[in-house]
């Protein structure tokens, strides 16, 4: 919102039940207490006891918040009157408003939360009367330099837009159900007069301590100067294949079938960065930490000392519990300001599972990679292709056009044995070898062989050996 809301106006917080409207309202008032402002919470839907239970769950203390409770009296709940809680004969709209205004005059608040409008709408019974009363409230609070949040829960339906035209700003909270996993929550600033706010949807979570919002990333806003250079893997043959290594401020896509060595190559680059004294952030969706450490040890990569030093951070993410905005925010925390110099995402298949659709993955990846490139970060993306051999291999989503460099890994057969090949098919930032090299993983080492000029057909998915010599590395049978 460009820093906050302009004071002295009415604002609408609109959302279905469970989206965090009450939590946001309490956070708004607690910030007022921190600034030593008089505060008022007007509730027609929840009792003071319920509000304090909500606050307790977040570890908040509501001392300093004046809570004005307007709930129906117990004696009104007679047997013949069980069809409604509030009805005109019991609590007329005018009497309710008068009671609210008397409390406002006593407290003289700078911030007010009104929870919720649905009860006032029921009292008014007619949309014209309801609109007139809100206009009167708007004029009343405007003369008292009081900022008011009006909480509404969609009881009027999507067709009624009168309320949005009255208020100074509208914040909409949404729950997006998924077929599996937690709901995805997002908010939108529908309108905010006099402020250059960020449009679009922004993910958020409800955590202990309140709402945690992840603003939509705009890569062009985060450029900075950084020293150019090369990130080495520590494997001379692999670096030679890439023309010396990976250029800083670029991203690399590792593609290939399952088990071809993509994650291993990515981990080797992250460990090499940490060994140079740089910070590396490795996030995995597909592999447990214990399995990853065991595999790294078997390949001669000493990961545990790097983790202990804090130069290498490995996080295991569950795509069923993650929103795209939360993930991008976590990456930003690791690279700002000037922290990690390398980011590894293993894999895009897992990240895709956290997205509501393929189009969203492509758009958000575009912004994330642009941001990381502008920060001078060396980024490595891992993507597993469907299938093991042959031309039937396919990617779950085409992000090859976003990558500055593409490393292609393949299986191939030679003398009755299954071997692995690695090649560079794209590099925007400089020259690279256009040959295929053999890749051997373990035991206790990662080996990259010399160029295999006797092979052809790597781009079809089945490289074939057509030479007359045997240039392959020995020891593959170990």
Residue pairs with C-beta under 8 A, 6 or more apart in sequence:
1 189
1 192
1 195
1 197
1 198
2 195
2 196
2 197
2 198
5 11
5 147
5 168
5 169
5 192
5 195
6 168
6 193
6 194
6 195
7 110
7 145
7 147
8 141
8 142
8 144
8 145
8 146
8 147
9 141
9 142
9 147
9 148
9 167
9 168
9 169
9 193
10 134
10 137
10 138
10 141
10 148
10 150
10 166
10 167
10 168
11 147
11 148
11 149
11 150
11 167
11 168
11 169
11 170
11 171
12 149
12 150
12 152
12 163
12 164
12 167
12 169
12 170
12 171
13 21
13 24
13 25
13 149
13 150
13 151
13 152
13 171
13 173
14 152
14 154
14 170
14 171
14 172
14 173
14 190
15 21
15 152
15 153
15 154
15 172
15 173
15 174
15 175
16 153
16 154
16 173
16 174
16 175
17 153
18 175
19 173
19 174
19 175
19 185
20 173
20 185
20 204
20 206
20 211
21 115
21 116
21 151
21 152
21 153
21 173
22 46
22 51
22 54
22 115
22 151
23 54
23 58
23 206
23 210
23 211
24 149
24 171
24 173
24 210
24 211
25 41
25 113
25 115
25 149
25 151
26 41
26 51
26 54
26 55
26 58
26 60
26 62
26 65
26 113
26 210
27 210
27 211
28 111
28 113
28 149
29 39
29 41
29 65
29 111
29 113
30 60
30 65
32 39
32 110
32 111
33 39
33 64
33 65
37 109
37 110
37 111
38 66
38 107
38 108
38 109
38 110
38 111
39 64
39 65
39 66
39 107
39 109
39 110
39 111
39 112
40 65
40 66
40 68
40 103
40 104
40 107
40 109
40 111
40 112
40 113
41 51
41 65
41 66
41 67
41 68
41 112
41 113
41 115
42 68
42 70
42 100
42 103
42 112
42 113
42 114
42 115
43 51
43 67
43 68
43 69
43 70
43 71
43 115
44 70
44 71
44 86
44 96
44 115
44 116
44 119
44 120
45 115
45 116
45 118
45 119
46 54
46 115
47 69
47 71
48 67
48 69
51 62
51 67
52 62
55 61
55 62
57 208
58 208
58 209
58 210
59 208
59 209
66 103
66 107
66 109
68 100
68 103
70 91
70 96
70 99
70 100
72 85
72 86
72 90
72 91
73 90
76 90
77 85
81 87
84 122
86 119
86 122
86 123
87 122
88 123
88 125
91 123
92 123
93 120
93 123
93 124
93 129
93 133
96 120
96 123
97 133
97 136
97 137
101 140
104 112
104 141
104 144
104 146
108 144
109 146
110 145
110 146
110 147
111 146
111 147
111 148
111 149
112 141
112 146
112 147
112 148
112 149
113 148
113 149
113 151
114 148
114 149
114 150
114 151
115 151
116 150
116 151
116 152
116 153
117 150
117 151
117 152
117 163
118 152
118 153
118 155
118 156
120 130
120 133
121 130
121 155
121 156
124 130
124 133
127 156
127 160
127 162
131 162
131 163
131 166
134 163
134 166
135 166
137 148
138 166
138 167
141 148
150 163
150 167
152 163
156 163
164 170
164 190
164 191
168 192
168 193
169 189
169 190
169 191
169 192
169 193
169 195
170 189
170 190
170 191
170 192
171 187
171 188
171 189
171 190
172 187
172 188
172 190
173 185
173 187
173 204
174 185
174 186
174 187
174 188
174 201
175 183
175 184
175 185
176 183
176 184
176 185
176 186
176 356
177 183
178 184
178 356
180 320
181 319
181 320
181 321
182 320
182 321
184 203
184 323
184 356
185 203
185 204
185 205
185 206
185 323
186 201
186 202
186 203
186 204
186 323
186 325
187 201
187 202
187 204
187 213
188 200
188 201
188 202
189 197
189 198
189 199
198 215
198 216
198 218
200 216
201 216
202 213
202 214
202 215
202 216
202 325
203 213
203 214
203 323
203 324
203 325
203 326
204 211
204 212
204 213
204 214
204 325
205 211
205 212
205 323
205 326
206 212
214 323
214 325
214 326
214 328
214 329
215 325
216 325
216 367
217 328
217 332
217 364
217 367
217 368
217 371
218 367
219 366
219 367
219 368
219 369
219 370
219 371
219 373
219 374
220 370
220 374
222 371
222 374
222 375
223 374
224 374
224 375
224 376
226 248
226 249
226 375
226 376
227 248
227 376
228 247
228 248
228 249
229 247
229 248
230 239
230 244
230 245
230 246
230 247
230 248
231 245
231 246
231 247
231 248
231 269
231 272
231 273
231 341
231 342
231 378
232 239
232 244
232 245
232 272
232 276
233 239
233 245
233 246
233 265
233 268
233 269
233 272
234 268
234 271
234 272
234 275
235 268
235 446
235 448
237 437
237 447
237 448
237 449
237 450
238 265
238 268
238 422
238 446
238 448
239 245
240 433
241 422
241 423
241 424
241 432
241 433
241 435
241 437
241 448
242 405
242 407
242 424
242 427
242 432
242 433
243 427
243 430
243 431
243 432
243 433
244 430
246 252
246 269
246 378
246 380
246 405
247 378
247 404
247 405
247 429
247 430
248 341
248 376
248 377
248 378
249 373
249 374
249 375
249 376
249 377
249 378
250 373
250 378
250 379
250 404
250 405
250 428
250 429
251 369
251 372
251 373
251 378
251 379
251 380
251 381
251 402
251 403
251 404
251 405
252 378
252 379
252 380
252 381
252 403
252 404
252 405
252 406
252 407
253 381
253 383
253 399
253 400
253 402
253 403
253 405
253 406
253 407
254 262
254 265
254 266
254 380
254 381
254 382
254 383
254 407
254 409
255 262
255 383
255 385
255 395
255 400
255 406
255 407
255 408
255 409
256 262
256 384
256 385
256 408
256 409
256 410
257 384
257 385
257 387
257 388
257 389
257 393
257 409
257 410
257 411
258 384
258 388
260 409
260 410
260 411
260 420
260 439
261 409
261 420
261 422
261 439
261 441
261 446
262 346
262 347
262 382
262 383
262 384
262 409
263 284
263 286
263 287
263 292
263 346
263 347
263 382
264 295
264 299
264 441
264 446
265 407
265 409
265 422
265 446
266 282
266 344
266 346
266 380
266 382
267 282
267 292
267 296
267 301
267 303
267 344
268 299
268 301
268 446
269 342
269 344
269 378
269 380
270 280
270 282
270 312
270 342
270 344
270 380
271 280
271 296
271 301
271 302
271 303
271 306
271 312
273 279
273 280
273 311
273 312
273 341
273 342
273 378
274 280
274 306
274 309
274 311
274 312
275 306
277 311
278 311
278 340
278 341
278 342
279 310
279 311
279 312
279 313
279 334
279 339
279 340
279 341
279 342
280 311
280 312
280 313
280 340
280 341
280 342
280 343
280 344
281 313
281 315
281 331
281 334
281 335
281 340
281 342
281 343
281 344
282 312
282 313
282 314
282 315
282 344
282 346
283 314
283 315
283 316
283 317
283 327
283 330
283 331
283 343
283 344
283 345
283 346
284 292
284 314
284 315
284 316
284 317
284 346
284 347
284 350
285 316
285 317
285 318
285 319
285 346
285 347
285 349
285 350
285 351
285 353
285 354
286 346
286 347
286 349
286 350
286 384
287 295
287 316
287 346
288 316
289 314
289 316
292 303
292 314
293 303
293 304
296 302
296 303
297 303
297 304
298 442
298 443
298 444
299 441
299 442
299 444
299 445
299 446
300 444
300 445
300 446
301 446
303 312
303 314
306 312
307 313
307 314
313 334
313 340
315 330
317 327
317 350
317 354
319 350
319 351
319 353
319 354
320 353
320 354
322 354
323 354
324 351
324 354
324 355
324 360
324 361
324 364
327 351
327 354
328 364
328 367
328 368
331 343
331 368
331 372
332 371
334 340
334 343
335 343
335 372
335 375
335 377
336 375
340 377
341 376
341 377
341 378
342 377
342 378
342 379
342 380
343 372
343 377
343 378
343 379
343 380
344 379
344 380
344 382
345 351
345 379
345 380
345 381
345 382
346 382
347 381
347 382
347 383
347 384
348 361
348 365
348 381
348 382
348 383
348 396
348 397
348 399
349 383
349 384
349 396
351 361
351 365
352 358
352 361
352 396
352 397
355 361
355 364
358 396
358 397
361 397
361 399
362 397
362 399
362 402
365 399
365 402
366 402
369 379
369 402
372 379
373 379
373 404
381 399
381 403
383 395
383 396
383 399
385 393
385 394
385 395
386 392
386 393
386 394
386 395
386 396
387 393
387 394
387 461
388 411
389 411
389 461
389 462
390 460
390 461
390 462
391 460
391 461
391 462
392 461
393 461
400 406
400 426
403 426
404 426
404 427
404 428
404 429
405 424
405 426
405 427
405 428
405 429
405 432
406 424
406 425
406 426
406 427
407 422
407 423
407 424
407 425
408 422
408 423
408 424
408 425
408 458
408 459
409 420
409 421
409 422
409 439
410 420
410 421
410 422
410 423
410 458
410 461
410 462
410 463
411 418
411 419
411 420
411 421
412 418
412 419
412 420
412 421
412 455
412 458
412 462
412 463
412 464
412 465
413 419
414 465
414 472
415 470
415 472
417 476
417 477
419 438
419 440
419 472
419 476
420 438
420 439
420 440
420 441
421 436
421 437
421 438
421 439
421 452
421 455
421 458
421 463
422 436
422 437
422 438
422 439
422 448
423 433
423 434
423 435
423 436
423 437
423 458
424 432
424 433
424 434
425 459
433 451
435 451
435 452
435 453
436 451
436 452
436 455
436 458
436 463
437 448
437 449
437 450
437 451
437 452
438 448
438 449
438 452
438 472
438 473
439 446
439 447
439 448
439 449
440 446
440 447
440 448
440 449
440 473
440 475
440 476
441 447
442 478
443 478
447 473
449 471
449 472
449 473
450 471
452 463
452 465
452 471
452 472
453 467
454 465
454 466
454 467
454 468
454 469
454 471
455 463
455 464
455 465
455 466
455 467
456 463
456 464
456 466
457 463
457 464
